[in-house]
Amino acid sequence: MRPPTIAILDFGGQYVQLIARRVRENHVHSVIVPAAVTVEELERQNVVGLILSGGPASVYAAGAPRCSPEVLALPVPVLGICYGLQLACHLLGGEVHAGEAREFGRTVLEVLEPNVLLAHVPQQTSVWMSHGDVVTALSPEFVPLARTQHCPIAAVRHRSRPVYGVQFHPEVSHTPCGGQIIRNFLYDICGCKGEWQVSSVIQDSVAAIRRQVGEKARVICGLSGGVDSSVTAALIHQAIGDRLTCIFVDNGLMRNREVDLVESTFRQHFKVDLRVVDAGERFLDKLEGVTDPQRKRTIIGHEFIEVFKNEARTIPGARFLAQGTLYPDVIESGHGAAGQTANIKLHHNVGGLPADLGFELVEPLRDLFKDEVRRVGEHLGLPEEIVWRHPFPGPGLAVRIAGAVTRDRLRLLREADDVLIEEIRSAGWYNKIAQAFCVLLPVSTVGVMGDDRSYAGQHVAAVRLVESADFMTADWVHIDFELLGRVANRIMNEVEGINRVVYDVSSKPPATIEWE
């Protein structure tokens, strides 16, 4: 039986995945569903509450996404957030118009009625706003709960139905009381018990894999050395045992000692059938002279498919391809539940592969976030150095070399990256940082090496350190400057060909975590 579930209706909002995470952090199962989800589907999900997400549209505009009125009539509580508040009020007799002033960023909220939704929230508190429209009139059935300077109806409740709404975003960390509001909704309004655990993910995934694969077919899993594909392999191995074959494609774009780590973990620890394909020269030849990042990703994805095809032909009975696709991958590739998210970058493991490879996809992590995947890995017994390893892009170091990818530039980047990771590990910073890496820039820079002026053949390395809970948003790490200085000095002294190091202080958004 499905666990008690909160369904998040996706109206295309940028924070919809954060809502799902916040619910799961409270040990309540959540799913993201399209705005047009049917009542029958919600009933199959064992839904005990609904959250209507934010979104970029105006509820009064032609073609604006909306849910069925029957969904709001379900006998479960509803919480509308931003667009979700406006939609609920609009569908239940209120009016929504463009506001006299748009609100973006931190705003002071004044609580008018400390109803159960706003219980334990200070009378005046800071909240995060991101809207241009406002509810201008409520039906007599609604009661306003809070306001701001430019938004007179910033939170509401229905008099007779368990329908609530907030104009601000409680799911983001910039709303200090947001966690309390979400807990109020989950526990005091929906009656959730907080019984969902990550161990349930393992049990459910193993059962789903067995149902999908059957009793005879083999599964091929593409390993990259990162936590996502490693957890995928461990899950599938638990489900079907020796009917799993893992393929590690060494594309020549890996970090140092990548192959050794994968072999020691899966051949020696899990006793998995592992095939290592040395295809480095093939990939580097195809990338020669290519500088456009999307073109690099396309080439690497295509060659990955071809190498996989060739190796897969040697594995009899293989009908399924397993991949470590995560929910942020799906969102950033434009395959979200609402189908409205912008395509920010290409992921060669999202979309299109079944037709290209002739396999049916198995993606047991597709609905999980990175922190949840790590917890699954710990429960499965994966070694700490894999579970807590920082993310590494599918195209490898090719997208951390701005400009053309050459063997010499790969050497420079590998050596610089080794210095960075060694220093932050020894200083106790590695597990405090979500992602740490170097980027090699296509810039020659003047320097002084010994008594000589250096320029030709000298490069700039950028150090990128970010903190993030979900990798959908991120901030640069305010790291100890002495540590940063040691990293820079060692790179310039030990990596021949790099004579300048810079530190990237860009947040996501507006930047992305990776440079390409």
Helices and strands as residue ranges (DSSP letters): E 5-10, H 16-25, E 29-34, H 39-44, E 47-52, H 69-72, E 78-81, H 83-91, E 95-111, G 116-118, E 124-137, E 142-147, E 155-158, E 163-166, H 178-183, I 184-189, H 198-213, E 218-223, H 227-240, G 241-243, E 244-250, H 258-263, I 264-269, E 273-278, H 280-287, H 293-312, E 318-322, H 327-332, H 353-357, E 360-362, H 370-380, H 384-387, G 396-400, H 407-426, G 430-432, E 435-441, E 447-449, E 452-454, E 459-467, E 475-476, H 481-494, E 498-503
